[in-house]
Amino acid sequence: MTTSTLASRRWLALAAVSIASFLGCVDFTVVNTALPALQQHFGVSVRDLQWVINGFILALSSTAVLFGRLADLFGRRKVLYLGLIGFGAASLWAGLAGGVNELIIARIIQGLACSVLYTASGAIVANTFAPEEQGRAFGILFGVNGIGLAIGPVAGGLITNTFGWQWIFLVNIPFVLLSLGLMRISVSESRAETVGRLDWLGSALLLIGLPSLILVIVQGSTWGWTSPAILGVLSLSIITLLAFIVVELRVSSPIVDLRLFANRAFVASATASAGLAVFYCVAFFVMPLYLSVVRHENAAAIGWLLLPTTLGVALLSPVVGRLVDRHGPAPLLKAGLSLFVISAAIQATFSTNTSIFIILTAFVLMGIAWAAILGPSTVQAMSSVPADASSLAIGSVMTLHNIGGGIGIAVGVGIYRYFAAGEFAGLSNTSAQTPWLQDAISNPEQAVQLFSSHLSIAQDTLQQWVETSFIHGYQTVMLFLVATTLVSLAIVTFALRQPKTVHVTQSAGSTTK
């Protein structure tokens, strides 16, 4: 096979796994804007529909390390094949679901499959490209991923309004077939050179403890933080995760090598990746709502206004990849987190009359920051471990990434609801804990209609109250992002600091430093 043919095959393989990973990223956020249509179709409450999102996040966050390890042991292409087939089948089931419970189960299966799409795709790219090309290759892969994450909410709204909510799932199927076809002709099988046994006990403990922890975070405010259910699940999580740590420190082939976390370069990559996930999951939940609820933009206009963020990720990720090849990932990670802080600080000043220039400036900075972290964090993780542990490293980073996103959106939404509900309660002289008030705050695009059925207040006044309450919650959420990103930046800066060089010169029995 000629050199040009091998090069073409490498880039075709990158296209194949990029499509697979893109689908997983889109499905992370695509359902958010379809929730009103799903609520109307199934005749259920917004709280019931939250499991369409929460079930996906639980499955995705809990299994990334396990599937990364399986890919290392049994073959990355084989595992990615199975993941794609499972994702396609779950997408078909979700699109044809006759009830909300069917949809939730299908979304859980999608989440399981997406954990494969994330981890195995990155490991295949690492195996396909030489180290000097990996920065560029990962820049392209994560640029595509960034587009998927960014356009998910917008695409969900546009597809739902044009074709119906079923097509946000059914549209995945032809792309699954395309990815499978390209993989068949371009991707070679690979696995870890040092193959150990699968840590079944550690896997079982992780699959109990991690979902339990995420369930507590997601459902704490709904079930009550001191309720028997939450305290019981929290106890189960603590016991199983402590047992997991004990097991992993003793087995010869752990599902998670805890020694990775003694590696400062790996800690930096995991922290930056988790910080990124917290930021975009929370920001992309509230940003489209700000444009809709406060600025009254339609779905098409929201898509155009969010385009600077999307384009920032798409256009800059390949450039960032080349910069990684030249200068390493560390400067980009710190620069990206710094730009996130600036973007969130600007968005914390948003109001009903903020100029479009300021809005777009904040969105552009977010896109640049996103691109500066997305690919470099993975390159940093892989460069900190031996080549035969690449899937395990990616799986570990993606697990922390997804946990960060799941925890971030749970906490961020909780903060928004608490402060927005408190503001509206003060304006309307209503208890913030009133169930219908909480439901309306949770669904701000329909809030005026929901409030009008309980309050004898003019529509214009209700609209003003909703906007004021939303802005109060939005600003508080952005301050939360400023704080969490500053913490991530501090950890990354500390982990990547260079040790001081001590020069010792000896002469006539004296030592100088």
KOLPATOR-715787 format. One record per residue (C-alpha): x negated, y negated, z negated; residue in one letter. Coordinates in Angstrom, 3 decimals. Layout:
east: X, north: Y, up: Z, code: A
...
This chain:
east: 0.000, north: 0.000, up: 0.000, code: M
east: -1.480, north: -3.354, up: 1.066, code: T
east: -2.179, north: -6.226, up: -1.305, code: T
east: 0.577, north: -8.353, up: 0.243, code: S
east: 3.051, north: -5.483, up: -0.079, code: T
east: 2.170, north: -4.999, up: -3.744, code: L
east: 2.588, north: -8.743, up: -4.350, code: A
east: 5.979, north: -8.730, up: -2.630, code: S
east: 7.052, north: -5.741, up: -4.692, code: R
east: 6.032, north: -7.492, up: -7.922, code: R
east: 8.147, north: -10.537, up: -7.152, code: W
east: 11.055, north: -8.362, up: -6.040, code: L
east: 10.817, north: -6.556, up: -9.373, code: A
east: 10.884, north: -9.934, up: -11.110, code: L
east: 14.039, north: -10.827, up: -9.176, code: A
east: 15.675, north: -7.533, up: -10.178, code: A
east: 15.040, north: -7.865, up: -13.908, code: V
east: 15.794, north: -11.609, up: -13.828, code: S
east: 19.291, north: -10.863, up: -12.541, code: I
east: 19.783, north: -8.309, up: -15.321, code: A
east: 18.550, north: -10.666, up: -18.025, code: S
east: 20.546, north: -13.570, up: -16.534, code: F
east: 23.777, north: -11.581, up: -16.861, code: L
east: 23.067, north: -10.932, up: -20.519, code: G
east: 22.392, north: -14.613, up: -21.159, code: C
east: 25.551, north: -15.782, up: -19.391, code: V
east: 27.690, north: -13.395, up: -21.407, code: D
east: 26.236, north: -14.775, up: -24.640, code: F
east: 28.105, north: -18.059, up: -24.135, code: T
east: 30.623, north: -17.554, up: -21.311, code: V
east: 33.593, north: -16.648, up: -23.544, code: V
east: 33.589, north: -19.857, up: -25.629, code: N
east: 35.467, north: -22.009, up: -23.139, code: T
east: 37.875, north: -19.199, up: -22.230, code: A
east: 39.189, north: -18.828, up: -25.789, code: L
east: 42.323, north: -20.987, up: -25.255, code: P
east: 43.304, north: -18.878, up: -22.213, code: A
east: 42.647, north: -15.672, up: -24.157, code: L
east: 44.708, north: -16.974, up: -27.071, code: Q
east: 47.632, north: -17.740, up: -24.789, code: Q
east: 47.386, north: -14.443, up: -22.893, code: H
east: 47.190, north: -12.160, up: -25.943, code: F
east: 49.313, north: -14.291, up: -28.274, code: G
east: 46.847, north: -14.193, up: -31.156, code: V
east: 45.234, north: -16.802, up: -33.410, code: S
east: 41.885, north: -18.455, up: -32.806, code: V
east: 40.516, north: -16.679, up: -35.876, code: R
east: 41.451, north: -13.281, up: -34.415, code: D
east: 39.667, north: -14.192, up: -31.194, code: L
east: 36.466, north: -15.099, up: -33.024, code: Q
east: 35.671, north: -11.368, up: -33.049, code: W
east: 35.417, north: -11.474, up: -29.264, code: V
east: 32.308, north: -13.581, up: -29.906, code: I
east: 31.243, north: -12.258, up: -33.313, code: N
east: 31.401, north: -8.601, up: -32.242, code: G
east: 29.095, north: -9.352, up: -29.329, code: F
east: 26.622, north: -11.225, up: -31.554, code: I
east: 26.644, north: -8.464, up: -34.180, code: L
east: 25.891, north: -5.744, up: -31.630, code: A
east: 23.259, north: -7.792, up: -29.827, code: L
east: 21.431, north: -8.931, up: -32.952, code: S
east: 21.378, north: -5.517, up: -34.592, code: S
east: 19.909, north: -3.343, up: -31.853, code: T
east: 17.237, north: -5.323, up: -29.982, code: A
east: 14.334, north: -3.764, up: -31.903, code: V
east: 15.789, north: -0.244, up: -31.586, code: L
east: 16.287, north: -0.489, up: -27.829, code: F
east: 12.882, north: -2.109, up: -27.405, code: G
east: 11.353, north: 0.900, up: -29.148, code: R
east: 13.406, north: 3.351, up: -27.058, code: L
east: 12.195, north: 1.582, up: -23.910, code: A
east: 8.585, north: 1.973, up: -25.047, code: D
east: 9.061, north: 5.665, up: -25.827, code: L
east: 11.308, north: 6.952, up: -23.039, code: F
east: 10.653, north: 4.578, up: -20.153, code: G
east: 11.497, north: 0.930, up: -19.664, code: R
east: 13.072, north: 1.291, up: -16.229, code: R
east: 15.183, north: 4.255, up: -17.351, code: K
east: 16.464, north: 2.409, up: -20.435, code: V
east: 17.160, north: -0.750, up: -18.419, code: L
east: 19.063, north: 1.346, up: -15.866, code: Y
east: 21.259, north: 2.752, up: -18.626, code: L
east: 21.719, north: -0.700, up: -20.133, code: G
east: 22.835, north: -2.169, up: -16.810, code: L
east: 25.272, north: 0.662, up: -16.169, code: I
east: 26.698, north: 0.276, up: -19.670, code: G
east: 26.969, north: -3.477, up: -19.222, code: F
east: 28.793, north: -3.068, up: -15.902, code: G
east: 31.232, north: -0.527, up: -17.364, code: A
east: 31.907, north: -2.747, up: -20.397, code: A
east: 32.455, north: -5.770, up: -18.129, code: S
east: 35.009, north: -3.808, up: -16.110, code: L
east: 36.767, north: -2.701, up: -19.310, code: W
east: 36.804, north: -6.259, up: -20.677, code: A
east: 38.269, north: -7.630, up: -17.443, code: G
east: 41.022, north: -5.012, up: -17.451, code: L
east: 41.682, north: -5.063, up: -21.216, code: A
east: 45.354, north: -4.839, up: -22.077, code: G
east: 44.974, north: -5.998, up: -25.677, code: G
east: 42.665, north: -8.046, up: -27.841, code: V
east: 41.329, north: -4.977, up: -29.674, code: N
east: 40.283, north: -3.413, up: -26.360, code: E
east: 38.555, north: -6.656, up: -25.430, code: L
east: 36.672, north: -6.761, up: -28.744, code: I
east: 35.433, north: -3.172, up: -28.293, code: I
east: 34.336, north: -3.928, up: -24.732, code: A
east: 32.473, north: -7.014, up: -25.957, code: R
east: 30.681, north: -4.959, up: -28.622, code: I
east: 29.509, north: -2.566, up: -25.895, code: I
east: 28.414, north: -5.566, up: -23.821, code: Q
east: 26.389, north: -6.785, up: -26.785, code: G
east: 24.693, north: -3.400, up: -27.142, code: L
east: 23.867, north: -3.390, up: -23.436, code: A
east: 22.596, north: -6.975, up: -23.513, code: C
east: 20.038, north: -6.082, up: -26.174, code: S
east: 18.610, north: -3.681, up: -23.571, code: V
east: 18.707, north: -6.296, up: -20.806, code: L
east: 16.732, north: -8.752, up: -22.945, code: Y
east: 14.025, north: -6.443, up: -24.275, code: T
east: 13.338, north: -4.015, up: -21.421, code: A
east: 13.309, north: -6.767, up: -18.783, code: S
east: 10.545, north: -8.675, up: -20.566, code: G
east: 8.482, north: -5.518, up: -21.071, code: A
east: 8.796, north: -4.624, up: -17.365, code: I
east: 7.550, north: -8.085, up: -16.380, code: V
east: 4.592, north: -7.722, up: -18.755, code: A
east: 3.739, north: -4.338, up: -17.216, code: N
east: 4.191, north: -5.566, up: -13.621, code: T
east: 2.057, north: -8.707, up: -13.693, code: F
east: -1.589, north: -9.183, up: -14.568, code: A
east: -2.313, north: -11.314, up: -17.676, code: P
east: -3.364, north: -14.309, up: -15.569, code: E
east: 0.035, north: -14.254, up: -13.782, code: E
east: 2.262, north: -13.558, up: -16.757, code: Q
east: 2.742, north: -17.200, up: -17.719, code: G
east: 4.195, north: -18.021, up: -14.312, code: R
east: 6.252, north: -14.810, up: -14.164, code: A
east: 7.733, north: -15.341, up: -17.615, code: F
east: 8.322, north: -18.986, up: -16.776, code: G
east: 10.543, north: -17.893, up: -13.895, code: I
east: 12.258, north: -15.155, up: -15.917, code: L
east: 13.078, north: -17.446, up: -18.810, code: F
east: 13.988, north: -20.292, up: -16.512, code: G
east: 16.655, north: -17.997, up: -15.073, code: V
east: 17.654, north: -16.982, up: -18.605, code: N
east: 17.930, north: -20.622, up: -19.610, code: G
east: 20.250, north: -21.305, up: -16.706, code: I
east: 22.399, north: -18.371, up: -17.808, code: G
east: 22.652, north: -19.590, up: -21.386, code: L
east: 23.286, north: -23.164, up: -20.302, code: A
east: 25.914, north: -22.565, up: -17.631, code: I
east: 27.824, north: -19.958, up: -19.640, code: G
east: 30.311, north: -22.360, up: -21.272, code: P
east: 30.792, north: -24.380, up: -18.078, code: V
east: 31.117, north: -21.306, up: -15.861, code: A
east: 33.577, north: -19.795, up: -18.317, code: G
east: 35.829, north: -22.829, up: -18.057, code: G
east: 35.610, north: -23.149, up: -14.274, code: L
east: 36.177, north: -19.450, up: -13.573, code: I
east: 39.035, north: -19.234, up: -16.078, code: T
east: 40.786, north: -22.293, up: -14.642, code: N
east: 40.334, north: -21.136, up: -11.030, code: T
east: 40.699, north: -17.342, up: -11.083, code: F
east: 41.799, north: -16.355, up: -14.598, code: G
east: 39.869, north: -15.283, up: -17.691, code: W
east: 39.495, north: -11.698, up: -16.428, code: Q
east: 36.978, north: -12.838, up: -13.824, code: W
east: 34.429, north: -14.104, up: -16.349, code: I
east: 33.820, north: -10.375, up: -16.904, code: F
east: 34.623, north: -8.856, up: -13.494, code: L
east: 32.205, north: -11.202, up: -11.705, code: V
east: 29.343, north: -9.361, up: -13.432, code: N
east: 29.876, north: -6.122, up: -11.507, code: I
east: 28.443, north: -7.063, up: -8.072, code: P
east: 25.389, north: -8.601, up: -9.777, code: F
east: 24.874, north: -5.398, up: -11.769, code: V
east: 24.912, north: -3.402, up: -8.523, code: L
east: 22.490, north: -5.850, up: -6.893, code: L
east: 20.066, north: -5.618, up: -9.805, code: S
east: 20.221, north: -1.809, up: -9.810, code: L
east: 19.532, north: -1.713, up: -6.072, code: G
east: 16.542, north: -4.037, up: -6.305, code: L
east: 15.120, north: -2.155, up: -9.276, code: M
east: 15.290, north: 1.126, up: -7.419, code: R
east: 12.923, north: -0.104, up: -4.692, code: I
east: 10.608, north: -2.344, up: -6.711, code: S
east: 10.287, north: -1.383, up: -10.399, code: V
east: 7.885, north: 1.355, up: -11.451, code: S
east: 8.459, north: 3.373, up: -14.601, code: E
east: 6.325, north: 2.449, up: -17.606, code: S
east: 6.172, north: 3.351, up: -21.271, code: R
east: 3.884, north: 2.805, up: -24.222, code: A
east: 0.536, north: 4.539, up: -23.838, code: E
east: 0.586, north: 5.654, up: -27.463, code: T
east: 3.887, north: 7.473, up: -27.905, code: V
east: 4.990, north: 8.298, up: -31.428, code: G
east: 8.202, north: 9.702, up: -32.814, code: R
east: 11.283, north: 7.552, up: -33.135, code: L
east: 11.809, north: 6.373, up: -36.701, code: D
east: 15.351, north: 7.668, up: -37.134, code: W
east: 15.687, north: 6.815, up: -40.831, code: L
east: 14.416, north: 3.267, up: -40.310, code: G
east: 16.724, north: 2.879, up: -37.311, code: S
east: 19.745, north: 4.010, up: -39.327, code: A
east: 18.940, north: 1.664, up: -42.217, code: L
east: 18.422, north: -1.248, up: -39.828, code: L
east: 21.710, north: -0.546, up: -38.052, code: L
east: 23.511, north: -0.696, up: -41.401, code: I
east: 21.669, north: -3.538, up: -43.134, code: G
east: 21.349, north: -6.041, up: -40.311, code: L
east: 24.988, north: -6.015, up: -39.112, code: P
east: 26.095, north: -6.194, up: -42.752, code: S
east: 24.002, north: -9.320, up: -43.317, code: L
east: 25.290, north: -10.993, up: -40.159, code: I
east: 28.857, north: -10.009, up: -41.063, code: L
east: 28.496, north: -11.781, up: -44.412, code: V
east: 27.285, north: -14.950, up: -42.704, code: I
east: 29.942, north: -14.871, up: -39.998, code: V
east: 32.898, north: -13.982, up: -42.231, code: Q
east: 31.893, north: -15.596, up: -45.528, code: G
east: 33.996, north: -18.716, up: -45.126, code: S
east: 37.003, north: -16.708, up: -43.880, code: T
east: 36.998, north: -13.934, up: -46.481, code: W
east: 35.669, north: -16.135, up: -49.296, code: G
east: 32.028, north: -16.192, up: -50.402, code: W
east: 32.859, north: -14.654, up: -53.797, code: T
east: 35.484, north: -12.197, up: -52.549, code: S
east: 35.002, north: -8.476, up: -53.305, code: P
east: 34.666, north: -7.731, up: -49.584, code: A
east: 31.817, north: -10.225, up: -49.046, code: I
east: 30.016, north: -9.275, up: -52.262, code: L
east: 30.325, north: -5.582, up: -51.394, code: G
east: 28.982, north: -6.031, up: -47.843, code: V
east: 26.196, north: -8.295, up: -49.129, code: L
east: 25.162, north: -5.670, up: -51.703, code: S
east: 25.142, north: -2.996, up: -49.005, code: L
east: 22.988, north: -5.221, up: -46.799, code: S
east: 20.451, north: -5.989, up: -49.540, code: I
east: 20.116, north: -2.338, up: -50.607, code: I
east: 19.712, north: -0.972, up: -47.081, code: T
east: 17.299, north: -3.701, up: -45.944, code: L
east: 15.107, north: -3.187, up: -49.018, code: L
east: 15.127, north: 0.546, up: -48.319, code: A
east: 14.278, north: -0.233, up: -44.688, code: F
east: 11.193, north: -2.203, up: -45.754, code: I
east: 10.025, north: 0.662, up: -47.991, code: V
east: 10.477, north: 3.194, up: -45.181, code: V
east: 8.744, north: 1.053, up: -42.559, code: E
east: 5.680, north: 0.615, up: -44.756, code: L
east: 5.316, north: 4.393, up: -45.114, code: R
east: 6.110, north: 5.964, up: -41.717, code: V
east: 3.453, north: 6.426, up: -39.030, code: S
east: 5.591, north: 5.082, up: -36.153, code: S
east: 7.888, north: 2.411, up: -37.633, code: P
east: 10.789, north: 0.996, up: -35.675, code: I
east: 9.528, north: -2.438, up: -36.786, code: V
east: 5.845, north: -2.763, up: -37.517, code: D
east: 5.948, north: -5.123, up: -40.494, code: L
east: 2.251, north: -5.738, up: -40.040, code: R
east: 3.247, north: -7.957, up: -37.118, code: L
east: 4.381, north: -10.520, up: -39.663, code: F
east: 0.872, north: -10.731, up: -41.089, code: A
east: -0.179, north: -11.958, up: -37.637, code: N
east: 0.096, north: -15.761, up: -37.619, code: R
east: 0.377, north: -15.950, up: -33.833, code: A
east: 3.327, north: -13.542, up: -33.900, code: F
east: 4.976, north: -15.449, up: -36.772, code: V
east: 4.642, north: -18.656, up: -34.756, code: A
east: 6.278, north: -17.102, up: -31.703, code: S
east: 9.118, north: -15.576, up: -33.732, code: A
east: 9.755, north: -18.838, up: -35.598, code: T
east: 9.774, north: -20.909, up: -32.404, code: A
east: 12.099, north: -18.425, up: -30.699, code: S
east: 14.498, north: -18.336, up: -33.661, code: A
east: 14.429, north: -22.138, up: -33.890, code: G
east: 15.250, north: -22.346, up: -30.189, code: L
east: 18.202, north: -19.981, up: -30.613, code: A
east: 19.589, north: -21.930, up: -33.564, code: V
east: 19.368, north: -25.145, up: -31.577, code: F
east: 20.926, north: -24.109, up: -28.281, code: Y
east: 23.637, north: -21.897, up: -29.812, code: C
east: 24.845, north: -24.697, up: -32.068, code: V
east: 24.260, north: -27.571, up: -29.625, code: A
east: 25.934, north: -25.822, up: -26.702, code: F
east: 28.915, north: -25.071, up: -28.896, code: F
east: 29.542, north: -28.729, up: -29.799, code: V
east: 28.163, north: -30.645, up: -26.785, code: M
east: 30.892, north: -29.582, up: -24.295, code: P
east: 33.489, north: -30.260, up: -26.986, code: L
east: 32.138, north: -33.782, up: -27.497, code: Y
east: 32.472, north: -34.454, up: -23.779, code: L
east: 35.995, north: -33.009, up: -23.751, code: S
east: 37.473, north: -34.175, up: -27.073, code: V
east: 35.841, north: -37.597, up: -27.395, code: V
east: 35.058, north: -38.620, up: -23.820, code: R
east: 38.030, north: -36.760, up: -22.260, code: H
east: 36.020, north: -35.303, up: -19.382, code: E
east: 37.400, north: -32.436, up: -17.299, code: N
east: 35.593, north: -29.127, up: -16.799, code: A
east: 33.869, north: -30.234, up: -13.588, code: A
east: 32.608, north: -33.467, up: -15.136, code: A
east: 31.355, north: -31.590, up: -18.199, code: I
east: 29.403, north: -29.310, up: -15.901, code: G
east: 27.761, north: -32.275, up: -14.177, code: W
east: 26.942, north: -34.009, up: -17.459, code: L
east: 25.338, north: -30.863, up: -18.869, code: L
east: 23.398, north: -30.352, up: -15.642, code: L
east: 20.323, north: -32.325, up: -16.868, code: P
east: 19.872, north: -29.778, up: -19.649, code: T
east: 20.391, north: -26.848, up: -17.281, code: T
east: 18.070, north: -28.300, up: -14.664, code: L
east: 15.456, north: -29.033, up: -17.292, code: G
east: 15.292, north: -25.349, up: -18.153, code: V
east: 15.501, north: -24.154, up: -14.547, code: A
east: 13.036, north: -26.552, up: -12.919, code: L
east: 10.494, north: -26.870, up: -15.704, code: L
east: 10.175, north: -23.226, up: -16.800, code: S
east: 7.952, north: -22.274, up: -13.824, code: P
east: 5.845, north: -25.416, up: -14.446, code: V
east: 5.620, north: -24.499, up: -18.117, code: V
east: 4.536, north: -21.010, up: -17.093, code: G
east: 1.577, north: -22.411, up: -15.161, code: R
east: 0.678, north: -24.630, up: -18.118, code: L
east: 0.715, north: -21.551, up: -20.349, code: V
east: -1.697, north: -19.810, up: -17.995, code: D
east: -4.066, north: -22.806, up: -18.242, code: R
east: -3.734, north: -24.022, up: -21.830, code: H
east: -1.984, north: -21.283, up: -23.765, code: G
east: 1.496, north: -21.370, up: -25.337, code: P
east: 0.698, north: -23.112, up: -28.648, code: A
east: 0.772, north: -26.786, up: -27.496, code: P
east: 4.031, north: -26.215, up: -25.632, code: L
east: 5.759, north: -24.623, up: -28.619, code: L
east: 4.948, north: -27.605, up: -30.820, code: K
east: 5.892, north: -30.107, up: -28.116, code: A
east: 9.209, north: -28.348, up: -27.468, code: G
east: 10.236, north: -28.292, up: -31.124, code: L
east: 9.293, north: -31.984, up: -31.451, code: S
east: 11.491, north: -32.879, up: -28.472, code: L
east: 14.370, north: -30.884, up: -29.978, code: F
east: 14.109, north: -33.015, up: -33.117, code: V
east: 14.270, north: -36.216, up: -31.051, code: I
east: 17.236, north: -34.938, up: -28.999, code: S
east: 19.216, north: -33.950, up: -32.108, code: A
east: 18.390, north: -37.257, up: -33.808, code: A
east: 19.753, north: -39.151, up: -30.800, code: I
east: 22.878, north: -36.988, up: -30.696, code: Q
east: 23.440, north: -37.674, up: -34.401, code: A
east: 24.207, north: -41.260, up: -33.355, code: T
east: 26.862, north: -40.306, up: -30.757, code: F
east: 30.218, north: -42.036, up: -31.131, code: S
east: 33.270, north: -42.815, up: -28.995, code: T
east: 31.452, north: -45.616, up: -27.146, code: N
east: 27.932, north: -44.220, up: -26.754, code: T
east: 26.512, north: -45.175, up: -23.365, code: S
east: 26.122, north: -42.487, up: -20.736, code: I
east: 22.412, north: -43.339, up: -20.499, code: F
east: 21.820, north: -42.406, up: -24.148, code: I
east: 23.869, north: -39.227, up: -23.776, code: I
east: 21.933, north: -38.101, up: -20.704, code: L
east: 18.611, north: -39.001, up: -22.354, code: T
east: 19.391, north: -36.666, up: -25.260, code: A
east: 20.510, north: -33.912, up: -22.872, code: F
east: 17.385, north: -34.262, up: -20.712, code: V
east: 15.102, north: -34.045, up: -23.753, code: L
east: 16.932, north: -30.908, up: -24.841, code: M
east: 16.350, north: -29.308, up: -21.435, code: G
east: 12.632, north: -30.141, up: -21.484, code: I
east: 12.298, north: -28.782, up: -25.022, code: A
east: 14.186, north: -25.614, up: -24.125, code: W
east: 11.850, north: -24.924, up: -21.204, code: A
east: 8.775, north: -25.609, up: -23.355, code: A
east: 9.739, north: -22.915, up: -25.885, code: I
east: 11.660, north: -20.219, up: -24.011, code: L
east: 8.862, north: -18.576, up: -22.017, code: G
east: 5.844, north: -19.555, up: -24.145, code: P
east: 7.329, north: -17.989, up: -27.289, code: S
east: 7.474, north: -14.597, up: -25.565, code: T
east: 4.007, north: -14.953, up: -24.065, code: V
east: 2.726, north: -15.881, up: -27.537, code: Q
east: 4.359, north: -12.776, up: -29.026, code: A
east: 2.977, north: -10.405, up: -26.409, code: M
east: -0.516, north: -11.875, up: -26.498, code: S
east: -0.643, north: -11.250, up: -30.251, code: S
east: -0.158, north: -7.454, up: -29.977, code: V
east: -1.732, north: -4.579, up: -28.020, code: P
east: -0.293, north: -4.012, up: -24.539, code: A
east: 1.356, north: -0.705, up: -25.507, code: D
east: 3.442, north: -2.494, up: -28.157, code: A
east: 4.856, north: -5.143, up: -25.798, code: S
east: 8.464, north: -3.909, up: -25.910, code: S
east: 8.315, north: -3.634, up: -29.692, code: L
east: 6.979, north: -7.187, up: -29.935, code: A
east: 9.620, north: -8.519, up: -27.561, code: I
east: 12.317, north: -6.546, up: -29.373, code: G
east: 11.206, north: -7.952, up: -32.723, code: S
east: 11.120, north: -11.522, up: -31.408, code: V
east: 14.468, north: -11.121, up: -29.657, code: M
east: 15.998, north: -9.677, up: -32.825, code: T
east: 14.891, north: -12.743, up: -34.775, code: L
east: 15.992, north: -14.910, up: -31.849, code: H
east: 19.466, north: -13.385, up: -31.850, code: N
east: 19.716, north: -13.396, up: -35.636, code: I
east: 18.716, north: -17.063, up: -35.528, code: G
east: 21.399, north: -17.757, up: -32.946, code: G
east: 24.040, north: -15.773, up: -34.821, code: G
east: 23.215, north: -17.328, up: -38.179, code: I
east: 22.791, north: -20.758, up: -36.608, code: G
east: 26.163, north: -20.800, up: -34.916, code: I
east: 27.878, north: -19.363, up: -38.001, code: A
east: 26.346, north: -22.025, up: -40.254, code: V
east: 26.669, north: -24.780, up: -37.653, code: G
east: 30.348, north: -24.071, up: -37.011, code: V
east: 30.914, north: -23.848, up: -40.759, code: G
east: 29.290, north: -27.271, up: -41.231, code: I
east: 31.356, north: -28.758, up: -38.424, code: Y
east: 34.595, north: -27.356, up: -39.814, code: R
east: 33.861, north: -28.463, up: -43.376, code: Y
east: 33.004, north: -32.067, up: -42.543, code: F
east: 35.548, north: -32.491, up: -39.742, code: A
east: 38.324, north: -31.024, up: -41.911, code: A
east: 37.307, north: -33.218, up: -44.844, code: G
east: 37.397, north: -36.328, up: -42.663, code: E
east: 40.812, north: -35.468, up: -41.201, code: F
east: 42.178, north: -34.607, up: -44.653, code: A
east: 41.137, north: -38.048, up: -45.876, code: G
east: 42.774, north: -39.773, up: -42.894, code: L
east: 46.022, north: -37.794, up: -43.096, code: S
east: 46.222, north: -37.369, up: -46.881, code: N
east: 46.341, north: -33.583, up: -46.422, code: T
east: 44.429, north: -30.815, up: -48.182, code: S
east: 41.391, north: -29.760, up: -46.164, code: A
east: 42.131, north: -26.109, up: -47.052, code: Q
east: 45.573, north: -26.140, up: -45.425, code: T
east: 45.617, north: -23.170, up: -42.978, code: P
east: 47.119, north: -25.062, up: -40.028, code: W
east: 44.594, north: -27.884, up: -40.505, code: L
east: 41.740, north: -25.381, up: -40.452, code: Q
east: 43.137, north: -23.752, up: -37.298, code: D
east: 43.418, north: -27.124, up: -35.553, code: A
east: 39.904, north: -28.158, up: -36.556, code: I
east: 38.627, north: -24.830, up: -35.223, code: S
east: 40.265, north: -25.585, up: -31.867, code: N
east: 39.616, north: -29.324, up: -31.341, code: P
east: 40.725, north: -29.383, up: -27.704, code: E
east: 44.229, north: -28.340, up: -28.815, code: Q
east: 44.126, north: -30.157, up: -32.158, code: A
east: 46.503, north: -33.015, up: -31.324, code: V
east: 49.189, north: -30.591, up: -30.161, code: Q
east: 48.716, north: -28.390, up: -33.240, code: L
east: 48.759, north: -31.336, up: -35.634, code: F
east: 51.861, north: -32.868, up: -34.050, code: S
east: 53.920, north: -29.798, up: -35.000, code: S
east: 53.097, north: -30.401, up: -38.703, code: H
east: 52.691, north: -34.171, up: -39.009, code: L
east: 55.213, north: -36.834, up: -38.054, code: S
east: 52.516, north: -39.137, up: -36.704, code: I
east: 52.283, north: -40.886, up: -33.348, code: A
east: 50.231, north: -39.024, up: -30.734, code: Q
east: 47.853, north: -41.971, up: -30.268, code: D
east: 47.100, north: -42.064, up: -34.001, code: T
east: 46.577, north: -38.303, up: -34.123, code: L
east: 44.209, north: -38.525, up: -31.149, code: Q
east: 42.190, north: -41.216, up: -32.904, code: Q
east: 42.038, north: -39.148, up: -36.103, code: W
east: 40.928, north: -36.045, up: -34.176, code: V
east: 38.169, north: -37.995, up: -32.424, code: E
east: 36.969, north: -39.582, up: -35.662, code: T
east: 36.987, north: -36.219, up: -37.453, code: S
east: 35.184, north: -34.474, up: -34.604, code: F
east: 32.456, north: -37.134, up: -34.430, code: I
east: 31.886, north: -36.867, up: -38.178, code: H
east: 31.464, north: -33.095, up: -37.886, code: G
east: 29.327, north: -33.446, up: -34.740, code: Y
east: 26.932, north: -35.914, up: -36.314, code: Q
east: 26.511, north: -33.725, up: -39.395, code: T
east: 25.788, north: -30.696, up: -37.230, code: V
east: 23.082, north: -32.633, up: -35.376, code: M
east: 21.457, north: -33.639, up: -38.669, code: L
east: 21.499, north: -29.947, up: -39.589, code: F
east: 19.631, north: -29.230, up: -36.323, code: L
east: 17.095, north: -31.973, up: -37.090, code: V
east: 16.383, north: -30.377, up: -40.464, code: A
east: 16.144, north: -26.762, up: -39.250, code: T
east: 13.961, north: -27.693, up: -36.279, code: T
east: 11.591, north: -29.685, up: -38.484, code: L
east: 11.211, north: -26.600, up: -40.687, code: V
east: 10.477, north: -24.472, up: -37.600, code: S
east: 7.941, north: -27.040, up: -36.376, code: L
east: 6.176, north: -27.063, up: -39.746, code: A
east: 5.921, north: -23.245, up: -39.800, code: I
east: 4.663, north: -23.060, up: -36.213, code: V
east: 2.104, north: -25.827, up: -36.784, code: T
east: 0.838, north: -24.115, up: -39.940, code: F
east: 0.717, north: -20.667, up: -38.324, code: A
east: -1.175, north: -21.903, up: -35.270, code: L
east: -3.638, north: -24.128, up: -37.071, code: R
east: -7.263, north: -23.436, up: -36.263, code: Q
east: -9.473, north: -22.497, up: -39.213, code: P
east: -12.081, north: -25.089, up: -40.052, code: K
east: -15.506, north: -24.260, up: -38.712, code: T
east: -18.189, north: -24.352, up: -41.404, code: V
east: -21.686, north: -25.116, up: -40.163, code: H
east: -24.508, north: -23.932, up: -42.427, code: V
east: -28.013, north: -25.244, up: -41.954, code: T
east: -30.766, north: -23.933, up: -44.155, code: Q
east: -34.048, north: -25.795, up: -44.645, code: S
east: -36.588, north: -25.822, up: -47.508, code: A
east: -34.234, north: -23.938, up: -49.779, code: G
east: -31.331, north: -26.346, up: -49.270, code: S
east: -27.895, north: -25.696, up: -47.718, code: T
east: -25.689, north: -28.337, up: -46.078, code: T
east: -22.091, north: -27.918, up: -44.945, code: K
